[in-house]
Amino acid sequence: MIRDIDRLSSDTFDVLVVGGGVYGLAVAYDAAQRGLSVALIERDDFGSGASFNHHRIIHGGLRYLQHFDIGRARESVRERRAIARIAPHTVRPLSFAVPLYRSLVRGKLAMHAGFLLDRFVSAGRNRGVPASHRLPAGRVVSRGTAIQRYPGLRRQGLTGAAVFYDYVTLEPDRLTFAFAIASVEHGASIANHVDALEPIVESRRVAGVRARDLLDGRHFDIAARVTVNATGSHVDRLLKPLGITSGIPMFKVMNLVTSRDAGDEALAGRSLLGRNLFLVPWRERALFGTWESQTTCDPCDANVDERDVASFVTELNQAFPSLDLTLKDVTLVHRGVVPAAVGRGRVSLEGRDLVRDHASQGIEGLVSVVGTKYTTARAVAERVTDVLLTKIGCASTACRTASVALPGGSLRDVGLAVADARRDHDAGLPSDTIPHLIAAYGSRYRDLLGIADRPEWRKRIAKDSPVIGAELVWAVRKEMAITLADAVIRRTPLGALGYPGDDALERAAAVVGAELKWSEARRREEIASVAAFYRGPERPAPQPERPTPQV
């Protein structure tokens, strides 16, 4: 992957995507795969916004059946299946247990009926999916079975449990980044740490954007026939100079990573506020979500304070009475700003994706896309690309992103791949590194091990993490990691469970700094920036003393 600012500023692209979250990257990949010339820029790093903060679950849309929204449920099932087919190394099946109490709409009879409907809606859920990833149908278990198997459920009034299956993402940031790699391999030119300042307008037509390279301060123009605004909660920032707005309200969401051990199943609970909350086992830790603010917010303010976190912890202890969670157990707060639905005096998550062709507002050449559901990002990108082909006047070309494997996704038996890798490459590696490398890089793990030719690059960076030094080198050389945060927080899961520790950051900065030839002052700035990320959302951006070379 080459960060080629000269190409961005000299070529005229069919499509320019502004925003490098999973929605923007999926659009760039689909458009490039269908033969369009594509550019993409991201103000921070790829997948650093809401895509980083999602709940790690690939949902099948069971909750939509409560409202008989068959269309959305079927789409969710299709997209869950698609991810299991194109990137099987990144997900694994996970069972969910939802407690049932005496209720007309949430009792055992209602869930029996719901699962019958789900069997019809999700009849093809395992078509083309590897045997290890096939999902059983949902079922209702008795009170005795629920108490014995799921001791974390609230027992008072319990009549049984509804058990269903979805996927948990083992390496969620690598799954997001796979769309970036795929887009580049199909000819897209992408760059992180580039800010879109304003649209270029020619006779009420957007012809690209004026941009600034945040690494060296250089200003330049990117020309495109159609621009896609995929900036998430910042959607109106690009629209404001045009005198238009999306009209989409935003609110805050939060998930918590904790130091608490987790079992093998996800558990659901209900707080006194009526919020449905989940305990999800992830990397052998308990991850909790999702908290939602009760009011709309400034789209640029993703901050949550300690009172919000404490309030969420209280709700979790209500939903899971045996939990006894405390603030000290929280190791990382995932927070973001996402589209909200406002009605009847309350604010809730906007479940539908929003695709807007601004020609309806008198602005040609600009399409905005905003969504909240990670699972269906690929399907949304397919619809957006259909719109782009029409606007550009190109012949319709079939989308193949639901069937063509993402980079590394050609494995059909992940367990066998782990066994083979242990046999061939385990010498000198930490015991937990091989399974991690398979989950992160899939069939391409050998490429990474091919550069691990120094003993120190085969050692773990942090004592409780499987990440080895070679991954940081790979991130810089091959994956456009420009800052320490790029390498530690998103290209690798070194910081996925919380602050990795001073010693680990020092070792990571030494590896990344050596590759990028940082001065000692720059290295200290990078370490301070990553440390600030774990203290809260207000963190200083690193200021390089010279333009960073292309990688």
N, C-alpha and C positions, 0 to 999 in steps of 0.2 A: 504494500500500500504506500503510495507516494503522495505526499502533501504538496501538490503542484499548484501553487498560487498563480504562476505564470499562465498555465493552461486555463484556469478559471477566468483570468482577466482578458485572455486573448480570443477564446473561442466563443461562438454563439451556440447555445445549447437548445435542444428542443424543450427540455424541462429543467427548471431549477427548483430544487426542494430546499426550503428554509426550515431547519429544525431536524435534529438527528436523534430523536427518540425512536421507539419501535415503529410508530406510524410513519414518520418521515423516511426511515431506512427501508421499510417494507415497500413504500411507494417508489423509492429510488431503484430498488432491486427489480420490482415488477416492470417498471417502465424501461429499464435498461435491458431486461431479459426479452422484452417485446420489440427491441430494436431501436428505441429512442436514444438520442444522446442526452445524457443526464449529468447534472451537477448537484451537489448537496453541500450545504454549509451548516455548521452547528456552533453556537456562540460559546458553549462550554466544551463538554466532551460528549461523544456518542453515548446515548443512554444514561445521561447524568441527571435527568429530571424525574418525572413521574415513572418512567420506565425502570429506573433504579429502585423506586420505592414501592413497587407493587407487592402483592401478598404471596408471590411465589407459586400460585396455583393456576393451573390451566383448567378452566371451568367448562363443564358440559351443559350449563344452562338449566339445571334442574329447577332452580328457583323461579324461572320464568313460567313454569307450568302452573304455579300458584295463581297466576293471572291469565292462564290459558293463552299465553303468547307463544303459540306453536312455532311461528316463523323464527323468532329469536332463539328459541330452544334448539331447533334443528340446525340453525347456523352455528351455534356454539358446539354442538356435537360434531358437526363436520370439521370445524376448525381445530377442535381438540384432537380429532383423529388425524388431521393433516399434520399437526406438529409431531405426533407420534410416528408418522411415516417419514417426514422429511428431516427430522432431528431426533431420532429415538434415544441417542446417547444423553440428551439433555433432560429427559423426564423419566419418572417412574410412577407406577400406580400407587395411589394412597387411598386408604379407606377413611370415610368420615362417619362419625356417629353423632346423630342429632337426638337429644332427649325428647321423649314424647310424654305429654301429660293429658289429663282429661280436657279435651277441647274439641269443638266441632270442626275447626279448620286446621288444628295442629295435632290432632289425636291420631290413634292407630288406624282408624278407618279411613281418615283423610289421606294418610300416607300410603296405605295399601292402594287406594285409588290413584294417587299420584304416581306410584311406581308402575302401576299397570299402564297408565298413559305414557310414562317415560319409556317403557319397553317398546311401545309403538313408535314414539318419536325418535328414539335412539337405536332403532333396529340394526342400522349399519355401522354402529360405533366401532366395531373391531375389524371392519373390512380393510384388508391390506396392511394391518398393523402387526408387527412382530409378536410372536406367541407370548413373549415375556411382558408385553405391554397391553394385553387384552384385558378389558375391564368387565367384571361380573355385573349382572343386573342388581339394582338396589333391592333391599329386603327390609322387613320389619322384624325385630327380635323381641323376645319377651322381657319383662321387667327383671327376672332373675338372670337371664343372660346378659342384659345390659349392665346390671350391677357387678356381675362377676368379671366381665370382659372390659368394661369401661368405668373403672372406679372413680374417675374424675368428674362424672356427670352428677348434677344435683339430684339427690334421691327423693327429696320431699315431693310427694305426688306423682312420682315417676311411674309410668305404665309400660314403658318399653323404650326402644330406640329405633330410629330409622338409619340404616346403614347404606351408604352409596359410595361410589368410587369416582375419583378424578385423578389428574396427574399433578405431582409436585415437580417444580423445576429444580434440578440439582445445581445447575450453574446458570442462574437466570441472566446474569450480565453477559455471559458468553453466548447465550441464545440470542439476545438482542444484537450482539456484535456480529453474529453470523450473518445477519441481513446486510450489515455494512460490508463484510468481506465478499458476500455474494454479489452485491451491487458493483463493486470494483472489478470483480472477475468477469462481469458482463459489460465493462467499459465505462462505468460511471467515474466521475472525478469528484472526490469528496474531501472535505477538510474540516477538522475541528478547530476550535478557538478562533473562529471567524464570525464577526458580528454583522448582521444585516442592518444597516443604518436606516435606509428608506427605500421605497420602490423607485425605479426609474419609470417615469410616465411619459408616454408619447401619445398625445391626442386621446386621452382617457383610456389608453391601453398600457398595462404594465409590461415593460420590456426587460425586466430583470431587477436587480437591486444594486444599490451602492453599499459597499461592504468595507470593513476594516479588519485587517489581520491583527488580532490582539497580542500576537507575539512580538511584532516589530513596529506596530502602529501604522503600517502602510494602508492607504486608502486605494480602492480600486473598484471598478464596475464589473458586474457579471451579467452578460446579456443572455436572454432566454425568450423563447416564443411563448411559453406559459410558465408561470411561477406558482408553486404550491406552498401555501402557508401552513406548515405543520409544526408551529411553535407552541402548541399546547396551551397552557394558561396565558401565554403572552400573545395570543392570536391577535388581539386588538392593537398591539404595538406596531405591527406592520400595516394595519389598516388605517390607523389614525391620520397619517399624512395624506391619505386619499379622501378624508372627510367621511368615512363610513365606519361602521362598527359591526361586530358579529352579533351583539346583543346576548351573548352567552354569559350567564352568571357563573361565578366560581365559588368554591368553598374548599376548606382544608380537610385533608384526610391524614390518618396516622396509623402506622403499624409499629409494633415493638419487638425488637430482638432481645432476648433475655439470656441470662446465664443458667436458667433452669433446665434440667434434663427433661427430655420428652420421650414418650414411648414410640410405638410404631403406627399409631392411628391419630387422625385429627379428631378433635372433639368440638362440638358446638355448645353454646350456652346462651342464655338470654338475660340481659341486665334489667334492673328495675326501670330503666328508661325505655325498655322494649326493644333495645338494640340486639340484633343477632351477632354474636361474637364467636370467633374460632381460635382454638389453640392448634397450631400446625407444627408438627415435628419437622425441623429443617436443620441439617448438619448436626443432628443429635441435640439440638437446642429447641426450646419452645419459642415459637414466634406467634404473636397475638395480633389480631386485627378484626375488623377495621373500625377505628374511631372516626367520626365525622363531626365537623363543627356544626353548630345549630344555626349559624347565620352565614350569609355570603361574606366574601372577603375581597381585599385588594388582590388582583391576579398576580402581582409581583411579590406578595408577602406570604411565603411558605412557613414562616416562623411559628413554632408552638412553644409555649413557655412551660415552666415546671408545673404550674397549676393545671395546665391541660393534661400533661402526662400523669400527674397525680390523680386527676379525675378519671382518666382512663383506667388506671390501675385499680381504683375503687370499683369501677364497673366490672372489670374482669374478675375481681374477687366475689362480686355478687353473682356473676354468671357461673363461676367455678368455685363453690364455697370451700373446697379443700385446698385451693391453690395457695393462699396466703402470700401473694406476690407483693413485693415492696419495690420502692424506687431504686434501691441498691441492686436489684436483680436486673434492671434494664441496662443493656450494654450498647444499644444503638436505637435511635429513634428514626424510623423511616417516615418522612413527611412529604406532602406534596399538595398542589392546588389543582383541582380537577373540575370539569363542568358539573353544575348543579341543576337540579330540577326544583323549581320553586312553585308551590301551590298549596292552597288551603292553610296558609300560615306556617308552613314548615318547609325545610330545605332537605333535600335528599340527593343521592347520587343520580346523575343523568345517565341512564343505562344505554341510551342510543347514541351511535356515532353521528356526527354532524358534518356533512359534506356540503359546502356552499360554493357555487359558481357565482362570482360577484358580478357577472354580466347582468344579473337581475337588478343590481344596484348601479348600473351604468359604467362599470369598470370591467373592461375585457382583459383577458390574459392572466387572470388571478383566480385561483381556487383555494379555499381554506378547508382543512380537515382537522377535526377535534374529536377525540374519543376518550373513553375511560377504561375500556376493557382490553387488556393485553391479549387475551386469547384470540380475539377476532381481528387483530390488527392486519393480518395478511389478507383477510377477506375484504376489509375496508380498502386496503391498498389496491386490490383488484378492481373495485368499483371506481376508485379515483382514477386509475390508469385508463379505464374505459372512457371516462369523461375526457381525459387528456388527449386520447387518440382522436376523439371526435372534434375537439377544439382545434387541434393541429391540422386536421384534415387527412390523417393517415388511415390506411385501410385497417379494418378491425383485425387484430391478431389475438389468437387464443392465449389466455393466461395459463402458465404451467407451474406457477410457484407452489401450488398445492400438491404437486406430484414429484417435482424434481428435488432431490435431496439438497439441503443446505450444506455448505462446506463442512466436512467432517461427518455428515449424516448418512453415509453409505453403509454403516454397520447394521447388520440384521440381528446379530446375537451379541448383545453388549457383554453378557457374562462370559462368553467364549473369548471375546476380544480382551477382556481383563486377564483371563487365564493365559492367553497367548503372550500378552505383553509382560506378565510376570515372569514367564519362562524365558523370554528373550532379552528383557531389559531391566529386570529387578535389581541386578547387582549394583550396589552403591547408592541405591535410592531409598528414601524413607519408606516404611511399609505401607503407608496410606497414600503415597503419591501416585501410583499407577491407576487405581480407581478414579482418583481425581482427574488425572490427565485424560482418561477416556471420556469422562463426563464433560470435561471442558473443551476438548479438541476433537473428540470422536476419532474417526479413522485417520485423522491427520496428526495424531500424537507423535508418530515416528518422526515427523518433520522437526518438531520441537526438540525431541531427544537427540536429533542429529547435530544440534549445536551445543549440546551439553558435554563439551569435550574437556572441561576443566573440573577437577574434583569439587571445587567450591560452588560451582553452578549446579551440582547434583545434590546439594544439601538444602534442607528446609531453611526458610528465612525466619520463621517464628516457630517456637516450640510446639504450639498447638495448631499449626496450619500445615497442610500438605504441599504448599507452594514452594517450589525450588527456585534457585537463582536463575536458571535457564529460562524460566517463564518471563522474568522481567527483561532479560536480554531480548527475547523473542518479541515482547510487546513493543520495545523501542525500535528494533530493526525491521520488523515486519508489520506492526499493527498501529503505527502512528501514535504511540504513547509519547506525549510531549512533556508532561509534568509527572511528578511523583504520584499525584492523585490518580492520574490516568492509569498508571501501572498497578498501583496498590489497591485501589478501590473498585475499578471496573474491568481492566484486562485480566486481573487475577482476583481470587477471593481472599487475598491476604487480610483485608480489612473488613470482610463481610459480616463477621460476628461482633464487631466493635473495635475499639482501639487496639492495634496489634502489639503495642508496647514500644518503649523508647529504643530498646536494642534492635528490635525487628525493623523499625523505621530507619535506624542508622545503617543497618546492613542493606536494606532495600535502596536507600539513597546512594550508597556507595556503588552498587551495581548499575543503577540507572544513570547516576552522575558520571560514571566512567564512560558509559556508552555515548552520552550527550556532551561530554567534556565540560561539565559544570565547574565553576569556581567554587571555593569553599563557601563564599558568601551566598551564592545561588543555592548550594546544597542545603544550607541552614534555612533559607527562605522556603524551600520546598518542604522540608520536614515540618516547619512551623505551620505551613498551609494545611498539610494533612492533619496535623494535631488539632488545628482549629476546626476542621470539618467535624470532628467527634465532640467538640465542645458545643457546637450549635451551628445554625445555618449562616450566621454572619461570619464569613471567613475572608481574609484578604486574598486577592488574586496575586499569584507570583509575578514578579516583574523581572524578566531576564535582562541581563546587562548588555546583551547583544542579540541580534536575530538568531533564532534557533535554526540550525541547518535542517534541510529536508531529510526525512527518514523514509 
